[in-house]
Amino acid sequence: MIVVTGATGNIGRSLTRALAEAGEQVTAVSRHVAAVPRGVRHVQADLADPASLEPALAGAEALFLLLSGDLHAPGANPADIIGQATRDGIKRIVLLSSQGVATRPFGPTRIATRELEDTLKSSGADWAILRPGGFASNALWWAGQVRANRTVAAPFGDVGVPIIDPADIAEVAKASLLDDRHTGGVYELTGQEVITPRQQTEAIAEALGEPVRFHELTRAEAKAGMEQLMPAEVADDTLDILGAPTEAEQRVSPDVEKILGRAPRTFADWAERNVEAFR
């Protein structure tokens, strides 16, 4: 049995489906009631209360650990989840971490994430760590405005990073959960090309088959919107990367291709698959 946390999100949903299609027994965990693929068990639990995971972890051998934004906030203690998992007999844990642990190790949220990685490494379980950069699915933040007035409003319009399709993260997670060769692996996950918000807007327009205007926000305007979805510290960290990425944050990693045997999907691929969100 494999337990997938964050099972209703962009990564967890794809991972749950992929594992089920591979014939694995899967327990999908989310805070709220959710539809899951046929044959998948669903358990409601709040990761802020690790004991609530016990019904999901019972009889399981592996865990995909994806933390919601509030578990990155000051005062959260996600290491307790790893302790709960190992006490309940989990033998393998794949952690969704962040590229920023390596590229910006001294930010408050990065320090906390590094400490979580260290907890996992010393937990006694087999482990693998995935460190993605920006997600292609972050473009869904723009969906409402594209539907309403065919406009994307975002900061740093001409600054690019190699964002990754969450479906590629899910496939790497699946490989890391099922293949012992990935035990002890730390993988940096990016897309295959550097792409700016303005270029993402062009790709969405191409998928729609009609023009979409780009409007550049100030950093303050962007932060005000992001704080509705995540802690202020996470919003600041994200904006730091988007506005002034380091050379390492603009580098295309070989890890997706090394694990999956193919190049990462492009943003245009993602936009075509998700175009209905923008119509």
LINBELFEN-V183516 format. One record per residue. RES is the residue in one small letter. NEAR is the number of other C-alpha atoms within 10 Angstrom. D_FIRST is the distance of its C-alpha to the first C-alpha in Angstrom with 2 decimals. Layout:
BEGIN
RES:NEAR:D_FIRST
RES:NEAR:D_FIRST
END
This chain:
BEGIN
m:16:0.00
i:25:3.81
v:28:6.65
v:27:9.90
t:29:13.14
g:22:16.33
a:27:14.63
t:21:18.07
g:14:19.94
n:18:21.21
i:24:18.50
g:25:15.43
r:21:16.48
s:20:16.96
l:28:13.73
t:30:11.70
r:19:14.00
a:17:13.91
l:22:10.21
a:18:10.54
e:13:13.77
a:10:12.43
g:9:10.55
e:16:6.93
q:16:4.79
v:24:5.56
t:25:7.14
a:28:10.55
v:27:12.79
s:20:16.56
r:14:19.74
h:12:21.07
v:12:20.38
a:13:19.20
a:13:18.76
v:17:15.51
p:15:15.11
r:9:15.17
g:13:12.06
v:17:10.24
r:15:10.08
h:21:12.46
v:23:13.30
q:17:16.60
a:21:17.05
d:16:19.67
l:24:18.85
a:17:22.45
d:12:21.49
p:18:18.58
a:15:18.63
s:16:17.73
l:22:14.19
e:15:13.66
p:14:12.54
a:25:9.80
l:26:8.73
a:14:9.11
g:14:6.84
a:20:4.46
e:19:5.77
a:25:6.75
l:26:8.86
f:26:11.39
l:22:14.40
l:19:17.18
l:17:20.05
s:15:22.43
g:11:26.10
d:15:27.05
l:15:24.82
h:20:27.09
a:17:30.17
p:12:32.34
g:8:31.31
a:12:27.57
n:16:25.50
p:21:22.06
a:18:21.86
d:16:21.09
i:21:17.64
i:21:16.91
g:15:18.49
q:17:16.48
a:26:13.14
t:20:14.47
r:12:15.97
d:18:12.78
g:15:11.39
i:24:9.72
k:17:10.91
r:25:11.02
i:27:12.39
v:27:13.99
l:23:16.85
l:21:18.95
s:23:22.39
s:22:25.81
q:21:28.44
g:24:30.92
v:19:29.66
a:14:31.56
t:16:34.26
r:20:35.25
p:15:34.12
f:13:36.60
g:16:35.76
p:16:34.53
t:20:31.16
r:22:30.76
i:15:31.60
a:21:28.94
t:21:26.30
r:19:27.52
e:15:27.23
l:20:23.59
e:21:23.02
d:12:24.95
t:16:22.93
l:24:19.72
k:16:21.62
s:11:22.79
s:17:19.64
g:12:18.84
a:20:15.42
d:19:15.28
w:26:16.08
a:24:17.44
i:24:19.70
l:21:20.65
r:19:24.16
p:23:25.17
g:23:28.68
g:22:29.73
f:20:27.75
a:24:29.44
s:19:28.02
n:14:30.28
a:18:32.93
l:15:31.65
w:15:33.65
w:18:36.64
a:19:35.74
g:15:37.82
q:14:40.89
v:22:40.62
r:15:40.47
a:10:43.32
n:10:45.77
r:21:44.34
t:19:44.26
v:27:41.80
a:20:42.74
a:20:41.23
p:21:42.53
f:18:43.37
g:21:43.85
d:12:44.75
v:18:42.39
g:22:39.41
v:26:36.08
p:25:33.56
i:28:31.03
i:27:27.67
d:28:25.98
p:26:22.65
a:22:21.33
d:22:22.05
i:26:20.22
a:21:17.08
e:19:17.56
v:22:18.13
a:24:15.01
k:19:12.98
a:16:15.03
s:26:14.63
l:24:10.83
l:15:11.04
d:9:14.53
d:14:15.73
r:10:19.13
h:20:18.36
t:18:17.70
g:14:20.55
g:14:21.44
v:17:23.19
y:24:23.69
e:20:26.33
l:29:25.63
t:32:28.63
g:31:30.01
q:21:32.61
e:19:35.67
v:19:37.31
i:19:37.99
t:18:39.99
p:23:39.67
r:23:42.83
q:18:41.35
q:20:38.16
t:27:40.54
e:19:42.26
a:19:39.00
i:27:38.20
a:21:41.79
e:16:41.45
a:21:38.35
l:17:40.25
g:9:43.43
e:10:45.57
p:14:46.69
v:20:44.79
r:14:46.79
f:19:45.58
h:15:46.77
e:16:46.35
l:15:45.47
t:12:46.62
r:16:44.11
a:12:45.01
e:13:44.45
a:18:41.05
k:19:39.98
a:12:41.13
g:12:38.83
m:18:35.80
e:14:36.20
q:10:35.32
l:13:31.79
m:17:31.18
p:16:32.83
a:15:36.24
e:16:35.22
v:22:32.46
a:18:35.00
d:19:37.56
d:16:35.26
t:17:34.30
l:19:37.97
d:14:39.05
i:20:36.92
l:21:37.91
g:16:41.55
a:14:42.05
p:18:39.24
t:14:39.77
e:9:40.16
a:14:36.65
e:24:35.26
q:20:37.11
r:16:35.99
v:19:33.71
s:21:30.90
p:17:30.09
d:19:26.42
v:24:24.97
e:17:27.10
k:12:26.34
i:16:22.57
l:13:22.70
g:9:26.00
r:10:27.72
a:15:29.53
p:25:27.98
r:20:28.83
t:18:32.05
f:26:32.71
a:19:34.69
d:15:31.65
w:20:29.79
a:25:32.91
e:15:33.30
r:11:29.76
n:15:30.20
v:17:33.90
e:12:33.68
a:13:32.87
f:20:36.35
r:13:38.44
END
